[in-house]
Amino acid sequence: MIRRQVVLPVGPDRLWEALTDPDEASGWLGGRIEWEVNEGAPLRFHDDDGRRREGRIDTVRTGRYLRYRWWTVASPVQPVRPGHEAGEAGEAGDTGQAREAGESEVTYLIEPHEDGSRLTIQERGIPTSSPTASLSSGRVLPGDTVSSFSWTRWDDRMVGAWVGLWAANAARASV
């Protein structure tokens, strides 16, 4: 499981907007996201490095909490490799294309804080049919541990988004 927590100098409503508006969320996620933030709605994510993810939104508590599941989708020209599974037809957010192992659940929790808002983002792997999938995929699955001190490319993106929110808030305050 990966868990990050930060206090941002913006109110919960502004933070919610930054996390859920497709244009703003795309900036800090590092790719283009397509979603309407409603329970059961599909989501599609196109990473800057060409990978695609699909998923569905599980829980929405506007302005406070969001939970979704997503998974990497095999490229249409790339055959499904051993240790990977096909998507279940009819599932919200699933186009029927092959899923790679490594589905994960992501949650955003926004709490008011005296300095703005506390944001907690957590991503946890969901077990797949292959108990060794995380060994070959590099993905984090339950039982894996990630030091809270290990910095990732995702952390770089989040810091960039936080700096942008801080700068926007400072500009509004000076007007």
C-alpha positions, 0 to 999 in steps of 0.5 A, a space after each residue: 500500500 502507498 499512502 501520502 498525506 499533505 496539508 495544502 493552503 486551500 479550502 476543501 472545495 478548491 482541493 476537491 475541484 483540483 482533484 476531480 476536474 479532468 483538466 486539473 487532475 490530468 496535470 498532476 496525474 501525468 496524463 489525460 483522465 476522462 471521467 465524470 465523478 459519479 458512483 458507478 461511472 467509468 474512468 479512462 486514463 492515458 498516461 504520458 508514457 503511452 500506458 492506458 488505464 481504465 476503471 470505475 468510480 466506487 464511492 463519491 462523497 462530494 468535497 470529502 471522499 473519492 474511491 475508485 478502482 483502476 487497472 492497466 489495459 493491454 494495448 490493442 496491438 499487444 497480446 495478453 501475456 501469461 499471468 494476465 486476465 481478460 476484463 469482465 464484459 459488462 463491468 462499468 468502465 470496462 471496454 472488454 479489452 484485456 486487463 493486465 494484472 495489478 488492479 488497484 484501489 485509490 482513495 482521496 480523503 479531504 479533511 479541513 485543517 487550520 492551514 487549509 485542507 489535509 489530503 490523504 491519498 492511498 493506493 492499494 493493490 487488489 489481489 489477482 489470480 496470479 500470486 506472483 504478478 507483482 514480482 514481474 509487473 513492478 506493481 505494489 500488491 497487498 503484502 508488499 511494503 513501500 517505505 514512506 521515504 521512497 520518492 517516486 515520479 508520482 510524488 514529483 507530480 503531486 508536489 507540482 500540483 501542490 505548488 500550483 494550488 499554493 500559487 493560485 491561492 496566493 494570487 487570489 489572496 493578493 487581489 
